[in-house]
């Protein structure tokens, strides 16, 4: 009894303390905002510099994709790149690809463990309780009379019950429905869609890397030609100045040559700025540091191929990843409609089992496990099998029925989207093939201009050797020849870019197209 009084006092003090701390905590929470606004300057992850911040983020970029971080790039000062090497590095280091890979890995894990929906929910509990007032139990019991053997007299008996109690609980349940198999199918379709999205991302990165690589090569050639044009303009200006000083030409001629020369300098700076922005964006796509120096090795060249748009559409349209993605979405909607019908119109089988043993004695003074069969008893422990079915879902205006019709409408809408995707894909492939044909014809024409410019350069050089032409004229003819070659190079880049786009649109490679 004395022990119960002590425990009662302790319990009362604990409750009083909690009641006292509650308003204090509420008041403290209301004063979280400081009356003086200050700039938030706490460092992220303890990083104080950009290098430390990148190191902090580096733990999140270590994804198993064939390589980690910049491990696929040599540690030398200059990174030598061919187009294939650039694609390989991007496949290993591109951050967007790593993020897509993680998304796919999450969906794969869900698909692998989709069967875990058949694991029953299990909940274990333990309760220690104390009644606020003392409890007692009274009853009439029969006691054999001492005077008359065999005769029982009713006696009123009363017994005090423990104020403290201990009980345990174990509850297991499993809800089964035919729609659960469709739920497994959902995770599989979601994983399949994730794989399609990942492959789309990979091919998109590969396409962008190739086009950027060749574009950088073209920009290098363009810059070199601009430098030569500036040098030629400077020579023309120097010659005009000398002629003006000798009285051979008016001052206006010299000033025009100087203006032409000075106007080319900002253009070179603009080209340099554009190249720097392009090369930095290229490094970001590759997933390497922006301070690394790149050395590009390659040429802009592609063998002309004869392709037929109608044949390509018939043979490769179904291989397109965007078409596969829409088809996968249609399959997912059909599965969702079927799952909704099964869940609404078929019964649920619910299996359950629970235990709730309760200790009869005083948990502080009586032994718990001396006589388990008498000291512990169950109030409602049972195994149960329940069949249940939702009835409101049978109503045509119920939320389930309305949602089902919405799913069916979305299915029809997605089918229309598939037709739009097919039409758009056909138009895209046909336009790319026409671009290839146009570029091929343009290249042939421009190559004739190169031959004409080469012949003009040779004639100017012969005239210079014969003394009837100035050196400046020969140099100008040489620049015209290089300009003509650059125009061919630009059109080859256009042709090569269209060819790369065609590979992406058909989800194949040009070698396979040529073989067919």
Beta strands, then each sheet from edge to edge (+ up, - down):
strand 1: 78-81
strand 2: 121-130
strand 3: 135-144
strand 4: 152-161
strand 5: 164-176
strand 6: 293-296
strand 7: 348-355
strand 8: 357-359
strand 9: 376-378
strand 10: 382-388
sheet 1: 1+ 6+
sheet 2: 2+ 5- 7+ 10-
sheet 3: 3+ 4-
sheet 4: 8+ 9-
end
